[in-house]
Amino acid sequence: MTRGAFVPVKPCDPELPKAAVRRLVNQNGGIKRTAVKLGLSETQTYAVTDPGTPDELSFARAAALTSHEASAAAEYLALLAGGVFLPIECGAGVDVRALTADVAREHGEAIGALIRAMADGHIAIAEARTSLVEVDDCLRTLCGLRALLLKAIDPPG
């Protein structure tokens, strides 16, 4: 059996902040790498992930660990705020026409999947999971288009 970078064995309620910190530590490559990034000892770093200790990760430290590859803190905060965090990519050289076409196509596919799923008057869990993936893809593309438009309005620099 192979273990990930950080797989604690002590149970932790997934709705607790420490569960999000655990995911953030894992996304940053484990305890050793996270400790180095934060300037903490490994013991101190373990403590902020342990639901049995009062030690907490400060907001500034959580922000320092957050990146496109490590979004557990953003996901957790979005959930608390009643939303969802979806990372978007909108790099240089993005074709606005192609992105707009993608948005229209993905919206159509997502709506079509939902209509098919609800044809019998309700939506089953499996259908909801499939539709959720399509809706999330659609939202990502739409958010990418939004980011591109914001750059056009207020270019960086």
C-alpha positions, 0 to 999 in steps of 0.5 A: 500500500502506498501512502500520499504525502500526508495521510494522518491516521487520527480521525478528523471530522471533514467539516472541521477547519483542521480537515481543510488544513490536513488537505492543504498540507497534503497538497503542499507535499506533506509535513516536511515541505509545509514546515519549511514553507511556514518556517515551523518545526515538523512537530508544530506543523503536525499540531495544526493538523491534529484535531486533539490539539488547540494549535491552529494555522493562522489565516496568513499561513493558510494564505501562504500555503494556498496556490493553484495546486493547493486550494483546500483553504479556498474550497473550505472558505467558499463552502462556509460562505455558501458557495463553491470554489472552482479554480479557473485558467485563463492564460495568455493567448486565449482565443475569446471566440473559442472560449465563448463557443466552449461556454455555449457548447458546455451550457447546452450539454449541461442543460441537456444532461439535466433535462434527461436526468429529470425526465422521470420527475426526479434526479437520482444520485448517480445522475446528479453526480454526472450532471454536477461534473458537467455544470462545474466544467461549464462554470469553470469555462464561464469564469475563465471567460469572465476573467478574460473580460476583466483583463480586457477592461483593466489590463495588468500593469 
